[in-house]
């Protein structure tokens, strides 16, 4: 639509790493933990770029995205948010685009293009991984000497309410190794260090420990080398989709919505779909009923059965 466009992407550190392979982008890191005046200075410098269009992708659950985009100027594209104070800020947007919880956020974000006269066509997102990063992760695996079949496992999450019980992950790992003679590769971020250490103490079968060791883009390259990722409802499921690795996602308190589920063509969502789901809210840590049965009741054998679709 705009052949001579220059695109600046503003993102936090992990996303900057993932976007680094795209040389056509101007990539700026937003340091959310810096003091307020440092962040204000950052946005003042951005404003001097005199952007023609400013877009903010979902989820935008607060007033601040609208305020920041208004500050940056240009034609502003954001989704409407139907509840809370944010709905009163829609007047700050040049185009408030309706969002639909019954479609993926990938498609919701592509719909931001409609006011520009661009009809979006859905495609599964694919992420470019720099060759040097892929080579690094291949060397890591070669040193670990994995079996031919490799299953990647992600057991943590920023919201504890979404985490499948640790004892279930331990049992699943033992059964995976026994039934499929596969190597299990554990991934996870720095914030998940405690749960990954506890898992490694209890599992009692060989596991390739890649948790808390690599960046987001390196972890994505590692997932690419695997036959399958088994994960809770968290970010790595989308990284797997982006490199065409099948995903089994274990959903509990967030099972009712499809807008944030993985969009790969061969992925599996496992959920008991209890009447009380979805109950998850931002920063929620405890099951409102005190049972956590939406995840406790989802057995390792049920997950193991789904693995058979991907590993013979």
ZIQUIZI-V382673 format. One line per field, one symbol per residue. phi: phi as a letter, one per 20 degrees, with the letter a starting at -180 (. if undefined). psi: psi as a letter, one per 40 degrees, with the letter a starting at -180 (. if undefined). burial: b if it has 9 or more other ideal C-beta (glycine too) atoms within 8 Angstrom, else e. A space follows every 50 residues. Layout:
phi = ???
psi = ???
burial = ???
This chain:
phi = .cgdfdddddbfgffgffeffeffeeddeeefefggffffggffffgffl feccccefececfggfffffffnmeddbffcecmfgfedfffefbeefdc fecffgfgfffffgfendefcfbffcdedggffgfffffffgfflfffec deccddafdgfeefggfffffffffffffdldeddecregfdffffffff fefmcfceedfmdcffffffffgfedfaddbefbggffffgfdmegcdde dcfdfeddfdffdffcecddbflfgeeecfcgmeccfgendlfgdffefg fffgfffffdcf
psi = dgdfihhhhhiiddddddedegeeihhhhhgdeiiddddddddddddeeg idhhihiihgeidddddddddeaahhhiiiheiadddeedeeidhhhiih eeiiddddddeeedeefhhihhihhhhhhidddddddddddddegiidhh hhhheiidhddehihddddddddddddddefihhhhiiideedddddddd dedfihhhhehfdiidddddddddeidihhiagidddddddeefhihhhh icefeeiedeiieiefihhhiefideiiehiheieihdeedfddddehid ddddddddddh.
burial = eeeeeeebbebbebbbbbbbbeeebebbbbbeeeeeebbeebbeebbeee bebbebebebeebebbbbbbebebbbbbbbbeeeebbebbebbebebebe eeebbbbbbbbbbbbeeeebeeeebebebbeebbebbbebbeeeebeebb bbbbbbbebebbbbbbebbbbbbbbbbeebebbbbbbbeeebbebbebbb ebbeeebbebbeeeebbbbbbbbbbbbbbbbbbbebbbbbbbbebbbbbb bbbbbebebebbbbeebbbbbbeeeebebbeeebeebeeeebbbbbebeb ebbbebbeebbe
